Amino acid sequence: MMLAADRLQHGDDTIARIAGSLGYESEHAFNTAFKRVMGMPPRRYAGRLRQNGSDAPGA
């Protein structure tokens, strides 16, 4: 999940592309796992980082 978080933060890949590259068969499965581990869905995680201009959630 840390790799996914880094790609969401610094890359231009879509969530679907990140999910597939990490071995998830669906974006939904990836979203569920990401939320369980990181505490929020990947789209919200990426948007929050871009909105805050921060490198870490909650900073």
C-alpha positions in Angstrom: 0.0 0.0 0.0 2.9 2.3 0.6 3.9 1.9 -3.1 0.3 2.7 -4.1 0.3 5.7 -1.8 3.5 7.0 -3.3 2.2 6.6 -6.9 -1.0 8.4 -6.0 1.0 11.2 -4.5 3.8 11.6 -7.1 2.6 9.8 -10.3 0.0 10.5 -13.0 -1.3 6.9 -13.1 -5.0 6.3 -12.7 -6.2 4.3 -9.7 -7.2 1.5 -12.1 -3.7 1.3 -13.5 -2.1 1.3 -10.1 -4.5 -1.4 -8.9 -3.7 -3.6 -11.9 0.0 -3.1 -11.6 -0.1 -4.3 -8.0 -2.0 -7.4 -8.9 -5.5 -6.5 -8.0 -8.1 -7.9 -10.4 -10.5 -5.0 -10.0 -10.3 -1.3 -9.0 -13.0 -2.1 -6.4 -10.8 -4.8 -4.7 -7.9 -2.3 -4.6 -10.1 0.5 -3.2 -11.4 -1.8 -0.4 -7.8 -2.9 0.5 -6.4 0.6 0.4 -9.2 2.0 2.6 -8.6 -0.8 5.1 -4.9 -0.2 5.3 -4.7 3.6 4.8 -7.9 4.7 6.5 -9.4 6.4 3.5 -10.2 5.5 -0.2 -7.4 6.1 -2.7 -9.2 8.9 -4.5 -9.7 10.8 -1.3 -6.1 10.1 -0.2 -4.7 11.6 -3.5 -7.1 14.5 -3.5 -6.3 15.4 0.1 -2.5 15.4 -0.6 -2.9 17.6 -3.7 -5.3 19.9 -1.9 -3.0 20.4 1.1 0.2 20.4 -0.9 1.5 18.0 1.7 3.5 14.8 1.7 1.6 13.1 4.5 -2.1 12.8 5.3 -3.1 14.9 8.3 -0.1 17.2 8.1 
